[in-house]
Amino acid sequence: MGKSTLLAISLLLSFSVFITDTAAKHHHPLDSLSKSEFRHVRRLVLKSQLGSHKNLSFQYVGLQAPQKEAVYKWKDGLAPLPSRQAFVIARIPGETHEVLVDLSANSVLYDKVYHGFGYPIFTLDEQVQASDLVLTYPPFIHSIKTRGLEIEPVVCDTYSVGWFGEKKQGKRVISILCSYTNGTVNLYARPIEGITALVDLDTMKVIGYRDDKKITIPKAEGTDYRFSSQKPPFGPKINPISIEQPEGPSFRVHGHMVEWANWKFHIGFDLRAGPVISTADVFDAEQGKFRSVMYRGFVSEMFVPYMDPTQDWYYKTFMDAGEFGVGLSASSLEPLNDCPRNAYYMDAFYAGADGEPGNISNAFCVFERYAGDASWRHTEVAIPNVVITEVRPEVTLVVRMVSTVGNYDYIFDWEFKTNGAIHVQVGLSGILEMKGSSYTNLDEVANSEIYGSLITENTIGVFHDHFVTFHLDMDVDGTHNSFVEAKLKRMEVPHGESLRKSYWVVDRKVAKREDDAQIIFDIKKPADLLVVNPHHKTKVGQDVGYRLLPSLPIFSLLSLDDYPQIRGAFTNNDIWVTPYNHSEQWAGGVYVDQSRGDDTLATWTKRNREIEKEDIVLWHTMGIHHIPCQEDFPVMPTISASFELRPANFFENNPILKLRPISPTMLPNCTKND
């Protein structure tokens, strides 16, 4: 089969199905807005009173999801498709408008002016305009020339300014910092320190400028990450690997619905959240039906505070989803390198600043993964004269999207497993946010605080955090769920009863109100965290449920009264649980830019609402504290954080007990041609 090494895996699972033509019409209440719908929204808004303003800008356009009850009625065949609506955040100079458009009724239902704190997400257009504006600003050109630099290789980028205790709402501004690309495409590796411009986005004018110091610009040598620029010796050689499926893929796509093995779910796209997984149901072979697991899951916010309090850096405390957009920053995936050969691709659409639809080709890939792992196995040698070995391969289905927010590339994977688990992983790669320095060796630093790691000559990788908060609307076998913290508690054995002195038991606590479900992980106090349906029980009387299996915990070390932490208070706990509320989607608030923490997950939960036997939402924050090291330069190898939603007494027994093993006769006859 050619010269490449082929890892030929036959994915012969129960319920095997095949890809269908996604161009066919297939409507789902949670389908993202289509190209034609974006244009329809634009026409209706422009025909409204708001459309009379010349400087109208569409900051956000997305599906206004129907009420959950309406979706479930449609799903159960009890009601027609709900009306299609779109939520628009539009901006005219000095005003933010919230507009609800009914596409089915061909009308604008309301247009409200937002009077609260904070501003909407940045558009790509205004970020480009602001960056280009600075390049023609005479004081900036003078600053560049006084440093002996040419203006052509200078590239500028945008940075949100945060909030630091201002009593009144400030102007809608953005900070501009620049780099010198002469000799490299790695603009983040050659920052021009000491120059900061502030641009008013409403007037598109420079309203603040500072040039207060000159610091050595790091050299270009060794910063280029492109393969075409590399010189021997090259990295370790790996022969090509390909997944072959002789009977075709085991999944099929209808519109945005995916069916695979014992799963069916919906893939959506949002300019702010990026991938949205909805109506995830798993098939129970014993009951002969699909059972609900999760209604909607998506990234609610990403908080990235840097640990440098100096004048040029203190405000770098980004909210990547609400300020820059995980979806808006989505990158087109590269076949064979971002996704394997057997991947299926889907495009995504969004509204530009003018309301016209933009297209991100290959925004998603869907593929079956086999890495040689076992889903279960056992070898039995205790029976005389008998050796039993039973092994089943672990084949999973992955939905992937990559979002490049400035210097960082985030790799989002939703991985579905035949055992009923959903594994969610966020990989971090890309390029460090680097700071120019006069230091060339750590010996020179002495007792100075540099707020980071010296990763190469004249270059500091600044310490920072990545917090990723997920909105997980769990509907475990129905909508009336409870949250249970099952703590492991050590017990002492009474003297003389056993040679053992201690053991542990499980102390289950059902959260009745929101305060009961605010959890900070403590490795010295282990616990199982479960969402259960107390109305549905197994044959032996267990509440059916799913448990959250987190990766390493992450906790913010910022003081609670520090302004960035007030805005990012949703990271104060690892776990929150709230009653389902259609309007509570964004953990940092709807308007995150220059927000002040008055509309966050932390403020909603102060109401301490009832959550026992209710329709509840699980919020989980994961991430990493990043201490940069030299291996992160010039481009960072991927590091990941993850969690898993795993069945806990949801099935009567192992749901993949009867999964078929693979035999050689199922595989193609592949040979290597020398």
Buried (B, 14 or more C-beta within 10 A) or exposed (E): BEEBEBBBBBBBBBBBBEBBEBEEEEEBBBBBBEEEBBBBBBBBBBEBEBBEBEEBBBBBBBBBBBEBEBBBBBBEEEBEBBEBBBBBBBBBBEEBBBBBBBBEEEEBEEBEEBEEBBBBBBBBEBBEBBBEBBBEBEBBBEBBEEBEBEEEBBBBBBBBBBBBEEEEBEBBBBBBBBBBBEEBEBBBBBBBBBBBBBBBBBEBEBEEBBBEEBBBBBBBEBBBBEEEEEEEEEEEEEEEEBBBBEEEBBBBBBBBBBBBBBBBBBBBBBBBBBBBBBBBBBBBBEEEEBBBBBBBBBBBBBBBBBBBEEEBBBBBBBBBBBBBBBBBBBBBBEEEEBBBBBBBBBBBBBBBBEBEBBEBEBBBBBBBBBEEEEBBEEEEEEEEEEEEEEEBBBBBBBBBBBBBBBBBBBBBBBBBBBBBBBBBBBBBBBBBBBBBBEBBEEEEEEEEEBBBBBBBBBBBBBBBBBBBBBBBBBBBBBBBBBBBBBBEEEEEEEEEEEEEEEEEEEEEEBBBBBEBBBBEBEEEEEBBBBBBBBEBEBEEEBBBBBBBBBBEEBBBEBEEEBBBBBBBBBBBBBBBBBBBEEEBBBBBBBBBBBBBBEBBBBEBBEEEBEBBBBBBBBBBBBBBBBEBEEEBBBBBEEEBBBBBBBBBBBBBEEBBEEBEEBEEEBBEEBEEEE
